[in-house]
Amino acid sequence: MIDLPIYSNDGKKVDSLQIDPATLGGEVRFALLKQAYVAVHLNQRQGSARTRSRGSVEGSTRKLYKQKGTGNARVGASRVPNRKGGGVAFSKTRTREDLRSALPRQMRVLANRNALLAKLVDGEVKCFDKLDFPKPRTADFARMLKGVGIDRTCLVALDPANENARRSASNLASASTIRVDQLNAFELLNHRFLVIDRATLRSFLDGTCFPTDLKTEVPS
């Protein structure tokens, strides 16, 4: 069992939460995490990069100077690929459609939970009793992070209804917010710390934060 400390908003340990690693995949599966990370990163690419051919750049098509008598090498138009400002020899002219990568749903679920297990093993999950703010205030949120020793980037997983906490963290350059039902391996691995409250973490572990028509069982 993993013993996760629970902190109050002033940085004091008030309780602990027992988490069974078996619910998160049992062990950290590095190959699966890399596969999930690369798949999400690849799917974010639009594949719409373009380069201009010699027919797309500006410039005259006339011969720059006569063929013989100048002592220089023979040349043609100024838009050829071997001249500065000319076109690209094999230009990209269409959207790439082979930049998509799909993982089976069970692999995605396991990767998301396994990324959380990796964070728990490394002590990079900071769980609070409540992320409750009377009104949005960035200074209070920054003070709370400093109280638990967060000095690097952090991902704040929130219940969609917790608008005050989301707005409190939105002005911090080192903090990113995400809905708990959208928590994924890519975002977890892209940030050093995970900030979450006890109720939200339990909803993720139990699968109650997801739509009822989606299975959240972790394959062995």
C-alpha positions in Angstrom: 0.0 0.0 0.0 1.1 3.6 -0.7 0.7 6.0 2.2 -0.2 9.4 0.7 -0.1 12.4 3.1 -3.1 14.7 3.1 -2.3 18.4 3.7 -4.3 21.3 4.8 -4.2 24.6 2.8 -1.5 25.9 5.2 0.8 23.0 4.4 0.4 20.9 7.5 -0.2 17.1 7.3 -3.7 16.4 8.7 -4.3 12.8 7.5 -3.1 10.1 5.1 -4.7 8.1 2.3 -4.0 4.4 1.6 -3.8 3.6 -2.1 -3.5 0.1 -3.5 -1.0 0.0 -6.4 -2.9 -2.8 -8.0 -5.7 -0.3 -8.9 -3.1 1.7 -10.8 -1.5 -1.2 -12.7 0.6 -2.7 -9.9 4.0 -1.5 -11.2 5.3 1.4 -13.4 5.3 0.3 -17.0 7.8 2.6 -18.7 7.3 1.2 -22.2 3.5 1.8 -22.0 4.0 5.3 -20.6 6.3 6.2 -23.5 3.9 4.7 -26.0 1.0 6.7 -24.6 3.1 9.9 -24.4 4.3 9.6 -28.0 0.7 8.8 -29.3 -0.8 11.9 -27.6 2.1 14.1 -28.8 1.7 12.8 -32.3 -2.0 13.4 -32.4 -1.5 17.1 -31.5 0.3 17.7 -34.8 -1.8 19.2 -37.5 0.4 17.9 -40.3 -0.3 21.1 -42.2 3.4 22.2 -42.8 3.9 23.7 -46.2 7.0 24.7 -48.3 7.0 26.6 -51.5 8.2 25.1 -54.8 9.9 27.2 -57.5 6.5 27.9 -59.0 5.2 29.4 -55.7 7.9 31.9 -54.9 8.1 35.4 -56.3 10.6 36.2 -59.0 11.0 36.5 -62.7 11.4 33.4 -64.9 13.8 35.1 -67.3 17.4 34.0 -67.7 19.5 36.1 -65.4 22.3 36.7 -67.9 23.4 35.4 -71.2 24.7 31.8 -71.5 28.2 32.7 -72.8 30.8 35.4 -72.6 30.5 36.4 -68.9 33.0 34.0 -67.5 30.4 32.8 -64.9 28.6 29.5 -64.6 25.5 29.1 -66.7 22.3 30.1 -64.9 18.6 30.2 -65.6 15.8 31.8 -63.5 16.2 33.1 -60.0 13.6 30.8 -58.5 15.5 27.6 -58.9 16.2 25.6 -55.6 20.0 26.2 -55.6 19.7 30.0 -55.4 19.0 32.0 -52.2 15.3 32.8 -52.1 14.4 30.1 -54.5 11.8 27.4 -54.1 12.2 24.0 -52.4 13.0 21.1 -54.7 10.6 18.6 -53.2 8.1 20.9 -51.5 5.4 19.9 -49.0 2.1 20.7 -50.7 -0.5 18.7 -48.9 -1.7 17.8 -45.4 -0.2 14.7 -43.9 -2.8 12.2 -42.8 -0.4 9.7 -41.4 0.4 11.6 -38.2 -2.4 10.0 -36.2 -1.8 7.3 -33.6 -4.4 5.4 -31.7 -4.1 3.2 -28.6 -6.7 0.7 -27.5 -8.9 2.1 -24.8 -7.7 -0.4 -22.1 -4.1 0.7 -22.8 -5.1 4.4 -22.5 -6.8 3.8 -19.2 -3.9 1.8 -17.9 -1.4 4.4 -19.1 -3.3 7.2 -17.4 -3.4 5.4 -14.1 0.1 4.1 -14.4 1.4 7.7 -14.8 -0.4 8.5 -11.5 1.3 5.5 -9.9 4.7 6.8 -11.2 4.0 10.2 -9.5 3.0 8.5 -6.3 6.1 6.4 -6.2 8.3 9.5 -6.7 6.5 11.5 -4.1 5.3 14.0 -6.6 1.5 13.9 -5.7 0.4 16.7 -3.3 -3.0 15.9 -2.0 -5.0 18.4 0.0 -7.9 17.8 2.2 -9.9 20.5 0.3 -9.1 22.9 -2.5 -11.7 25.3 -1.2 -11.4 29.0 -1.8 -14.1 31.6 -0.8 -13.2 33.6 -3.9 -10.5 33.4 -6.6 -7.2 34.6 -5.3 -3.9 33.7 -6.9 -1.8 34.8 -3.9 -3.6 32.3 -1.7 -3.1 29.5 -4.2 0.6 30.3 -4.6 1.1 30.3 -0.8 -0.6 26.9 -0.6 1.8 25.5 -3.2 4.8 26.9 -1.4 3.7 25.4 1.9 4.0 21.9 0.5 7.3 22.5 -1.2 6.2 22.8 -4.8 8.9 24.8 -6.6 8.5 23.4 -10.2 5.7 22.9 -12.7 2.5 21.4 -11.3 -0.7 20.1 -12.8 -3.8 20.9 -10.8 -6.6 18.3 -11.2 -10.0 19.7 -10.3 -13.6 18.9 -10.1 -15.4 20.8 -12.9 -17.5 22.6 -10.3 -14.5 24.0 -8.5 -14.3 27.3 -10.4 -12.7 29.3 -7.6 -9.7 27.0 -7.5 -9.3 27.0 -11.3 -9.4 30.7 -11.5 -7.0 31.0 -8.5 -4.4 28.9 -10.4 -4.9 30.3 -13.8 -2.5 33.2 -13.3 0.4 31.1 -12.2 2.9 30.5 -15.0 4.1 27.2 -13.4 0.6 25.8 -12.8 -1.8 24.2 -15.3 -5.3 23.1 -14.5 -7.2 20.1 -15.9 -10.5 18.5 -15.2 -10.1 15.2 -13.3 -12.1 13.3 -15.9 -9.5 14.5 -18.5 -6.4 13.5 -16.5 -4.1 11.7 -18.8 -0.5 10.3 -19.0 0.7 13.1 -21.3 -0.2 15.9 -18.9 1.0 14.0 -15.9 4.4 13.3 -17.4 4.7 16.9 -18.6 4.5 18.4 -15.1 6.7 17.7 -12.1 3.9 17.7 -9.4 0.3 16.8 -9.3 -2.0 18.8 -7.0 -5.4 17.3 -6.2 -7.8 17.1 -3.3 -8.9 14.0 -1.5 -12.4 13.8 -2.9 -11.3 14.4 -6.5 -8.5 11.8 -6.2 -11.0 9.2 -4.8 -13.4 9.9 -7.7 -10.5 9.3 -10.1 -9.5 6.0 -8.4 -13.1 4.8 -8.2 -14.0 5.9 -11.7 -17.0 7.9 -10.5 -15.7 11.0 -12.2 -16.1 9.4 -15.6 -19.4 8.9 -17.6 -21.2 5.8 -16.6 -21.1 4.4 -20.1 -17.3 4.2 -20.0 -15.5 1.2 -18.3 -12.7 2.3 -16.0 -11.4 -1.1 -14.9 -7.6 -1.4 -15.1 -6.4 -4.5 -17.1 -3.8 -6.6 -15.4 
